[in-house]
Amino acid sequence: MRLGTRVWSVGKFFLLVGALGATFFLFFGIAMRVALRSREGEVPPLGGLTVNQATDTLAALGLGLRVDDNRRVDAKVPLGHVMQQDPGAGMRARRQRTIRVWVSSGPRVTKVPALVGQSERTAQMRLSPK
């Protein structure tokens, strides 16, 4: 067998191995993308729901709920209702992912002392921050 024929055969072999390897990695990438996308779902809007309602809604989709310890003041969202979530509504998330929510503490409540019958100076002193 001549050297030129042997080199050509080795070249064909490497070309074939390279083509098979490229095909493998192409289909492997496509299969992984499909497999991962099938385990994803769309995050529902949770704003305005109670914590129990949000938990039930997410459990039906295979998602978990984590309530942030810090409640936030919001005049528009009633006490004990979800006011914000992460990831947001409409985003895609893998199953069994935890959705973080912040719960409203309701509108800010300020106690005003009884000032009826007090002088103006006394009323100003009682209303001034300490």
C-alpha positions, 0 to 999 in steps of 0.5 A: 500500500502506498503512503499517499493511499494510507494518508488518504485513508487515515484522513477519511477516518478522522473526517468520519470520526469528526462528523460522528462526534459533531452529530453526537454533540448536536443531538445531545444538546438538542435532547438536553434542551428538550428534556430541561424545557419539559420540566419547566412551567410558567409562574402564575401571578400571585399578587393579591392572594393570601399565603394559603391560596398562593401555596395551593396555586404553586403546589398544583404546578409543582412549585414551592413557596417561601415567604420573606420574613420582612413584611412590607407596608402597602396602602393598596394591598390588604394585610396578609396578602402577597404583594410581590414575588420573585421570579415574576408572573409569566416567567419560566421556572423549573418544577420544584423551584421555590417562589419567594413572596413578600407579604403586605402588612397593610396600610401604615397605621399611625396612632394620633393622641387625643388632643381635644381640649388641649392647648395648641402648645401642648398639642404640638408637643404631643405630636412632635417626634421624640 
